[in-house]
Amino acid sequence: MSRSSIPSAPASTPAKAPSSSPSSWKSDLVSGFLVFLIALPLCLGIAMASGFPPIAGVLTAVVGGMVATWLGSAPLTIKGPAAGLIVIALGAVQELGGGDNAVGYRRALACIVVAAVTQIAFALARAGKLGDFFPSSVVHGMLAAIGIIICSKQIHILLGVTPSAKEPLHLLLEIPRSLARLNPEIAAIGVLSLVLLFGFPVVAKRSRWMQKIPAPMLVLAVAMPLAYVFDLEHEHTYTLAATHTSYAIGPNFLVNLPGNLLQAFVFPDFSHVGTPGSIKYIAMFSLVGSIESVLSAKAVDSLDPEKRRSDLDKDLLATGVGNLVAGLLGGLPMISEIVRSSANIGYGAKSRLSNFFHGTFLLLFVAFAPGLIHRIPLAALAAMLTFTGVRLGSPKEFVKTLRIGPEQLAIFVTTAALCIASDLLVGVAAGIVVKLLIHVMNGAPLRTLFRSEVEERVEGGRIVLRVRHAAIFSNYLSLRRRIASHASAPDIEINFADARLVDHTTLSNLHELKATLAHKGQTLTLAGLDGHGQMSSHPLSARKRVVITPVAER
């Protein structure tokens, strides 16, 4: 999931029926095949980075495409494993296994199953709107941290080196040592793959037909022949002439798959599901997975050429059911995945059949061509994940956040730093606390932190909602409910003249809601901001009312 593609959008209206054109299935078939080409290496890489068997990632994508797609309302969304959950899955395997990854894997599956039941409960409680509660700076900070953690682990694999460190900060510090000890042939595959991933989009801009080529498949088209040339299939050593240093090489640098598809099924171990460690990972799988999935589904809605809007509660239900099935069979957790979904739209998908076809192609490939998957070098998969990590944690994202406002950067950095130093839940909680403290310092009364005070009136046929004191992320849902209660009103005005503070998350959500209501034939107007000063030049930056203190006459 790319970090830059997660807007703070509001809950949206249900999707229209998919296009019924007789030829639409052909477009979906082509799109599903092209997305399958992207998904195959990414699913394998995400699974291995998560401490799961490679086939687990493919299994999840198959369930997402062939099962979950019929339950959700987001017609163009691709469901499958995502880089954003790697850190949680790997942490669960390592911590719950106590050093035995096979045991940790089965206990992590149990956490996924319980988290899936929790997601289903969220959906039935209509909690899809909770995606609007979390501030964008906190979500983006969490994703940036995930990107940095992914890079800290995958760069060593890309270089063909096993690091001694385990923690992200220590792994980052060990990169220079790994560069000095790199395995030349493995590093050649990894570095060339990375160059292709960063360079191909620049070259492809000049040619429309090249834009149809999935970059991950181009990487495999180069990396797999190199693996054959270097004879990674057989255990041996080689000596580098320039340094006279010998290096070991063999099939441990290739993807390892079970002998047949039935051997891929692994069942959860529920014996430790009530322990504090398991409960922590159940909370992270359910909360982080739900937030990412909801935000991704809303982002895909904004890309849909037909402007269909998803029922986020129904889509969260589909994600929960998909995770339940995948977890019981040995798969990774799934979300609505933004990178593959945007590619799906770009390749001309018309309906949910594209996701079904993508899952079907994955199933057929794994069932009938496992030997080809075994020839994929791990260094190429590490390059793909490093590329994803760089995009999530790019310095450009820090600059973008600063442009929205310096207070947003403080929240972003706090979240990212504590996610890296501790874990995701601690980082997200810290980011939310910092944001609340900043709001209190900027004049938001404590009594309005979680419930907005709104005066409602009718003026000339227009519904006017006059917000008092503060309109911030933590009380946005109560404001959103007020707006939703006027679903038949043609014209709604939100007036902030009496509000001391209006934060970025609220303005961003209302900006997206304005477009959604316009699609339904309603008009949403934001008024009363003329007396507020902006915290940056960004059009959606936080606004603070300028208070002029009268000077006493002498």
C-alpha positions, -999 to 999 in steps of 0.1 A, spaced: 0 0 0 16 33 -10 16 58 17 9 88 -6 -24 73 -18 -42 72 15 -64 103 18 -85 111 48 -117 105 30 -151 101 46 -174 71 46 -190 68 12 -222 57 -3 -227 22 -16 -213 12 -50 -235 11 -81 -239 -21 -98 -209 -31 -120 -210 -24 -156 -231 -49 -175 -216 -44 -209 -212 -79 -226 -176 -71 -234 -167 -60 -198 -156 -95 -188 -129 -94 -215 -115 -62 -200 -117 -78 -165 -99 -109 -178 -70 -89 -193 -68 -67 -162 -69 -97 -139 -41 -114 -158 -19 -83 -157 -26 -78 -119 -17 -115 -114 17 -108 -129 23 -80 -104 8 -99 -75 27 -131 -78 62 -119 -69 48 -93 -44 28 -120 -25 58 -143 -23 81 -115 -11 56 -102 15 51 -137 29 88 -143 33 94 -109 48 67 -117 73 83 -149 84 56 -170 67 62 -196 40 62 -180 5 31 -199 -6 11 -182 23 11 -149 4 -3 -165 -27 -29 -184 -7 -42 -151 8 -44 -135 -26 -63 -165 -40 -88 -163 -11 -91 -125 -16 -98 -129 -53 -120 -160 -53 -139 -156 -20 -138 -121 -5 -144 -103 -38 -181 -115 -39 -188 -103 -3 -175 -67 -6 -190 -37 -24 -157 -22 -37 -159 -35 -73 -124 -26 -84 -105 -33 -52 -79 -61 -52 -77 -79 -18 -45 -96 -8 -14 -94 15 2 -60 19 35 -46 29 18 -25 57 12 -57 78 47 -72 74 60 -57 106 31 -71 126 32 -105 111 69 -109 115 68 -97 151 40 -122 159 60 -151 144 92 -142 162 77 -133 196 50 -160 199 74 -187 186 101 -179 211 128 -186 186 109 -214 168 95 -198 136 74 -229 128 56 -227 161 54 -189 159 38 -192 124 10 -214 137 4 -192 167 4 -161 145 -23 -178 123 -45 -181 155 -41 -144 160 -51 -137 124 -83 -159 129 -93 -141 161 -85 -107 145 -107 -117 115 -136 -124 139 -130 -90 154 -131 -73 120 -164 -91 112 -177 -77 145 -164 -42 136 -183 -44 102 -215 -56 118 -213 -27 143 -209 -4 112 -174 7 123 -162 14 87 -165 51 95 -137 48 121 -113 53 93 -122 90 96 -112 91 133 -74 85 128 -55 116 118 -38 114 84 -4 125 100 -6 95 124 -15 70 97 12 84 74 38 83 102 29 47 109 33 38 72 66 57 69 79 37 99 68 4 83 87 14 51 119 21 71 116 -12 90 110 -31 57 141 -15 42 162 -22 73 155 -60 69 153 -64 31 185 -46 21 206 -73 38 188 -101 18 192 -81 -14 230 -81 -7 230 -119 1 241 -113 37 226 -126 70 228 -98 95 235 -104 132 211 -76 144 174 -82 149 159 -48 158 152 -22 130 176 5 143 204 -20 147 197 -34 113 200 0 97 233 6 115 245 -28 102 239 -19 65 275 -6 59 289 -39 73 267 -58 50 278 -38 20 314 -47 29 305 -84 31 280 -86 2 278 -117 -20 287 -104 -54 264 -126 -75 234 -122 -52 240 -85 -49 242 -82 -87 207 -97 -90 194 -75 -61 209 -42 -72 200 -47 -109 164 -55 -98 163 -23 -77 177 -2 -106 150 -16 -129 122 -8 -104 133 28 -99 143 34 -135 116 16 -156 88 40 -147 109 69 -159 115 52 -192 80 39 -195 65 74 -195 78 79 -230 59 49 -244 22 39 -238 28 2 -246 56 1 -221 33 14 -194 14 -19 -197 44 -39 -187 43 -47 -149 77 -36 -135 79 -67 -111 76 -90 -141 103 -72 -159 125 -77 -128 118 -114 -129 125 -116 -166 160 -104 -158 166 -120 -124 155 -155 -132 179 -159 -161 207 -145 -139 199 -171 -113 203 -198 -140 236 -183 -151 249 -182 -115 235 -218 -110 217 -209 -78 199 -243 -81 230 -262 -69 251 -257 -37 286 -246 -46 312 -219 -39 329 -194 -63 359 -172 -60 359 -135 -70 391 -130 -90 396 -94 -80 397 -101 -42 404 -139 -42 374 -142 -17 352 -173 -18 314 -171 -15 288 -198 -9 258 -200 -31 229 -224 -36 191 -230 -36 187 -213 -2 189 -181 -23 158 -192 -42 121 -193 -33 112 -226 -16 77 -241 -22 60 -272 -9 57 -302 -32 20 -297 -39 -7 -272 -30 -23 -294 -3 10 -293 16 7 -255 17 -23 -257 41 -12 -252 78 -37 -249 106 -36 -225 135 -24 -233 170 -49 -217 194 -31 -229 226 -16 -194 234 -44 -172 220 -52 -158 254 -17 -147 264 -8 -110 266 15 -114 235 -12 -129 214 -38 -103 225 -14 -76 215 -10 -90 180 -47 -97 177 -53 -60 184 -27 -49 159 -39 -72 131 -75 -61 136 -70 -24 141 -41 -17 117 -55 -41 91 -90 -25 93 -77 11 91 -55 3 61 -82 -16 43 -108 11 48 -85 39 38 -74 19 7 -109 12 -4 -118 49 -1 -87 58 -21 -96 33 -49 -131 48 -50 -115 82 -59 -98 65 -88 -129 47 -102 -138 61 -136 -175 54 -130 -173 73 -96 -188 43 -77 -187 46 -39 -182 16 -17 -201 6 14 -171 5 37 -189 -16 64 -197 -43 38 -161 -41 24 -147 -45 60 -170 -76 64 -155 -91 32 -120 -84 45 -128 -101 78 -143 -132 62 -114 -134 38 -89 -132 67 -109 -159 86 -106 -183 57 -70 -174 49 -59 -177 86 -76 -211 89 -57 -224 59 -23 -209 67 -23 -176 48 -13 -140 56 -38 -113 67 -53 -94 37 -65 -59 32 -79 -39 3 -45 -32 -14 -40 1 -31 -10 -6 -54 -26 -36 -71 -60 -19 -71 -48 12 -88 -30 -10 -114 -63 -29 -118 -80 4 -127 -52 14 -150 -54 -18 -169 -91 -12 -177 -110 -33 -151 -148 -28 -151 -161 -50 -123 -152 -74 -94 -145 -101 -120 -110 -87 -124 -102 -96 -88 -117 -130 -93 -96 -136 -124 -65 -124 -107 -71 -149 -79 -79 -177 -104 -46 -171 -123 -26 -173 -91 -43 -206 -81 -36 -221 -115 0 -210 -116 8 -223 -82 -10 -256 -89 5 -263 -123 38 -243 -125 55 -244 -90 88 -252 -106 89 -217 -122 82 -200 -88 111 -220 -72 135 -203 -97 128 -168 -84 158 -154 -66 151 -140 -31 173 -110 -39 148 -100 -66 119 -102 -41 139 -83 -15 145 -55 -42 107 -52 -47 101 -49 -10 129 -24 -6 114 -4 -34 80 -5 -16 97 5 17 115 34 1 82 47 -13 65 44 21 93 61 41 107 85 15 120 118 27 95 134 3 67 123 26 83 142 55 85 173 33 49 168 22 37 166 58 57 197 68 40 217 40 6 209 56 19 224 89 48 221 114 24 206 140 16 178 115 53 170 111 57 168 149 29 142 150 42 124 120 78 121 134 66 111 169 44 83 154 72 71 131 99 72 157 79 53 184 67 27 158 103 20 150 116 20 185 87 2 201 57 -12 181 29 1 159 2 4 186 25 24 209 35 47 180 -1 53 168 -13 59 204 16 84 210 8 102 177 -28 106 187 -19 119 222 5 144 207 -22 157 184 -47 160 212 -21 180 233 -14 203 203 -52 209 200 -56 217 237 -26 241 235 -43 258 205 -75 264 224 -97 233 220 -117 229 253 -113 195 270 -151 189 269 -152 191 231 -123 168 224 -145 138 216 -179 154 210 -185 185 189 -209 212 199 -231 221 170 -260 245 168 -285 236 141 -309 259 122 -327 263 89 -321 294 69 -340 298 37 -342 261 30 -306 256 38 -295 235 68 -268 255 88 -246 236 112 -228 261 134 -198 245 151 -187 259 184 -153 257 202 -134 231 180 -138 209 150 -110 183 153 -103 147 143 -115 132 176 -149 148 174 -154 147 137 -175 115 138 -202 133 158 -202 162 132 -204 136 105 -234 120 121 -251 154 121 -245 158 84 -256 123 77 -289 129 95 -298 154 67 -295 129 39 -324 145 20 -314 181 24 -303 196 -9 -280 223 7 -260 220 39 -237 247 53 -211 241 80 -202 274 97 -169 276 117 -172 313 128 -176 303 165 -149 276 164 -115 284 179 -98 256 160 -104 235 128 -78 209 122 -64 194 90 -81 160 94 -115 176 96 -110 199 67 -96 171 46 -125 148 55 -151 175 47 -133 183 14 -138 147 3 -173 146 17 -182 176 -4 -173 157 -35 -192 126 -24 -224 146 -16 -221 165 -49 -222 131 -66 -256 124 -48 -269 159 -58 -263 176 -24 -243 208 -18 -220 211 11 -206 246 19 -179 255 44 -182 290 58 -169 311 87 -132 306 81 -123 341 71 -114 350 107 -91 321 111 -54 321 105 -38 292 86 -9 272 101 7 269 67 1 278 31 -15 244 24 -52 249 14 -63 222 39 -40 233 68 -54 236 103 -71 270 110 -70 288 143 -93 318 150 -75 351 155 -85 366 188 -80 403 191 -77 415 226 -91 451 231 -67 476 244 -80 494 275 -84 532 272 -63 553 295 
